Every structure is written in structure tokens, then in C-alpha cells.
Amino acid sequence: MKLLFLVRHAKSSWEDPTLDDHDRPLSDRGRKNAPEMVGRLNAWRTGPQVILSSSALRAFKTAEYFADGLESHPRLEVCPALYTDSAKGLLKVIKAVPPQIEYLMVICHNPAINELVNQLGLRTDNVPTCGVVVFGLEVDSWQAVCQKQVGAIYFDYPKRKNHT
């Protein structure tokens, strides 16, 4: 079984309205929430082998927290194609992952995350910033990702109560 970890980047800062969207950094809350979510995911005991991150600064900085803190010691790769608002774009990246990768984390943006999470069968209005959704996939290849073979097995986010 493959595991797909979908993570929405941590809260970004809007302090400098002149910054291009791609260059927005994390806010203080984002820098607090990311390590908290890493700790929660470490308690779950299964982590990704590879993290694919959007090239946007806020996503990459979130990815660094996960790459540096997860006990699975995942390899971090920047993937500019993940700077998208399209679930179709996310799926294209995921389907291109080599089959020997069993546990994959993708860190990117809304509305693409929400759209993909809903397509994969977890009905939610919003994956909050720094939210983590894990799907189990009964497939041998990422090419075969489809709704019939997917099950949501974990959903957590910073403001969620009773997360343990």
C-alpha cells in the first residue's frame, strides 16, 4: 500500500503587500504550527520517503520543517509544477513519481489541495493551513491513483482539538 501525505503550506505572512504571491514568507503562526504538525505526524510513526514541495517560499519553508523534523528523514525536492490552483496539476505530478517510492508527501496550496482531497474521497470544505491529510492507496504505481482504490486514514491540522 502506498501512502500519500497531502499538506497545505503553513500560514503565510501578508505584512508586505508589495511581495509577489510566490515570495510570501511564513507568518509567526506558520513558523509555530509547522513544527507542531511535524511532532504530531512523528507520533503517528509512518512518514514519507520523499517530500515534493511547491516552489513558493511559504510552501518550501513549510517543507523544510517537515524534512528536517520527520523521523523518516525524507528527501526534499522542489517541484515548480506544484505552484498551482489545480487538482489536475497535482495529480499529474503525483502520477509521475517513480513506483519504488511508497510514502510520498506533497506540500502545496489551496484550492488545489481541497479539490484533490475531495476528489480522493474525503469530504471537507477546507484543509486549513498546515493541515495534513494522509490517504492509503491500494496500488503498485502512482500512475494508478484513482478514487476506487483510495481511503483517507489521517486528517489533522493545528487548531484541531483532541488530535491524539
C-alpha positions in Angstrom: 0.0 0.0 0.0 1.2 3.5 -0.9 0.7 6.5 1.4 0.0 9.9 0.0 0.6 12.8 2.5 -1.1 16.0 1.3 0.0 19.1 3.2 -1.3 22.6 2.8 1.5 25.1 3.5 1.7 26.8 6.9 0.1 30.2 7.4 1.8 32.9 5.3 2.6 36.5 6.1 0.8 39.4 4.5 2.9 42.0 6.2 4.5 43.2 2.9 1.7 43.7 0.4 4.2 44.5 -2.3 5.6 41.0 -2.4 4.7 38.7 -5.3 2.5 35.9 -4.2 5.2 33.4 -4.9 7.6 35.2 -2.5 5.4 35.4 0.6 7.1 34.0 3.7 5.6 32.2 6.7 3.9 34.2 9.4 4.8 33.8 13.1 1.9 31.4 13.4 3.1 29.4 10.4 6.6 29.1 12.0 4.9 27.8 15.2 2.4 25.5 13.5 4.8 23.6 11.2 7.0 22.1 13.9 3.8 21.2 15.9 2.4 19.3 13.0 5.8 17.6 12.4 5.6 16.4 16.1 2.1 15.1 15.6 3.0 13.2 12.5 6.1 11.7 14.1 3.8 10.3 16.8 1.9 8.6 14.1 5.1 6.7 13.3 4.9 6.5 9.5 6.5 9.2 7.5 7.2 10.0 3.9 10.4 8.9 2.0 10.2 12.0 -0.3 8.7 15.4 0.1 7.7 17.3 -3.1 7.2 21.0 -2.4 5.8 23.9 -4.4 8.5 26.4 -5.3 6.6 29.2 -3.5 8.6 30.4 -0.5 5.8 29.6 2.1 5.5 26.1 0.8 9.2 25.4 0.7 9.7 26.8 4.2 6.9 24.5 5.4 8.6 21.6 3.6 11.9 22.4 5.3 10.3 22.0 8.7 8.9 18.6 7.7 12.1 17.4 6.0 14.2 18.5 9.0 11.9 17.2 11.7 10.3 14.0 10.5 11.9 10.8 11.9 11.6 9.2 8.4 14.3 11.6 7.2 12.6 12.3 3.8 14.4 13.7 0.8 13.1 17.2 -0.1 12.6 18.2 -3.7 11.2 21.4 -5.1 8.7 20.9 -7.9 7.6 24.2 -9.6 4.6 22.5 -11.1 3.1 22.3 -7.6 2.6 26.1 -7.6 -0.9 25.6 -9.0 -4.5 26.0 -8.1 -5.5 22.8 -10.0 -6.0 19.3 -8.6 -5.4 18.1 -12.1 -1.9 19.7 -11.9 -1.2 18.0 -8.6 -2.3 14.6 -9.9 0.0 15.0 -12.9 3.0 15.5 -10.6 1.9 12.6 -8.3 1.4 10.2 -11.2 5.0 10.9 -12.4 6.5 9.7 -9.1 8.6 6.5 -9.5 6.8 3.4 -8.2 9.6 2.5 -5.8 8.5 5.5 -3.7 6.0 4.0 -1.3 5.4 7.1 1.0 5.1 10.5 -0.7 4.4 13.9 0.8 3.2 16.8 -1.4 3.2 20.3 0.1 1.3 22.9 -1.9 -1.7 25.3 -2.0 -5.4 25.8 -2.0 -7.7 25.5 -3.8 -5.8 22.6 -5.4 -5.4 20.7 -2.1 -9.1 21.0 -1.2 -10.1 19.9 -4.7 -7.8 16.9 -4.7 -8.7 15.8 -1.2 -12.4 15.9 -2.1 -11.7 14.0 -5.4 -10.0 11.3 -3.4 -13.0 10.8 -1.2 -12.5 12.9 2.0 -15.4 15.4 2.0 -14.2 18.7 3.7 -14.9 22.3 3.0 -11.4 23.3 3.8 -8.0 21.9 4.6 -6.6 24.5 7.0 -3.1 25.9 6.7 -0.6 23.3 7.7 -3.3 20.7 7.6 -2.1 17.1 6.8 -4.3 14.5 5.1 -3.0 11.0 4.5 -4.5 8.6 2.0 -3.8 4.9 1.7 -3.7 3.7 -1.9 -4.1 0.1 -2.9 -1.9 0.5 -6.0 1.5 -0.6 -7.1 2.2 2.5 -9.2 1.4 6.2 -8.6 0.1 6.1 -12.2 -2.8 4.1 -10.9 -4.1 6.6 -8.4 -7.9 6.6 -8.6 -10.8 7.1 -6.2 -11.9 3.4 -6.0 -8.5 2.5 -4.5 -8.1 5.3 -2.1 -9.0 5.7 1.6 -8.4 8.7 3.9 -6.7 7.4 7.0 -5.5 10.6 8.8 -6.6 14.2 8.9 -5.1 16.8 11.3 -4.4 20.5 11.5 -3.1 22.9 14.0 -6.4 24.1 15.5 -7.9 20.6 15.7 -8.9 19.6 19.2 -8.2 16.1 20.5 -5.6 15.3 17.9 -4.0 12.5 19.8 
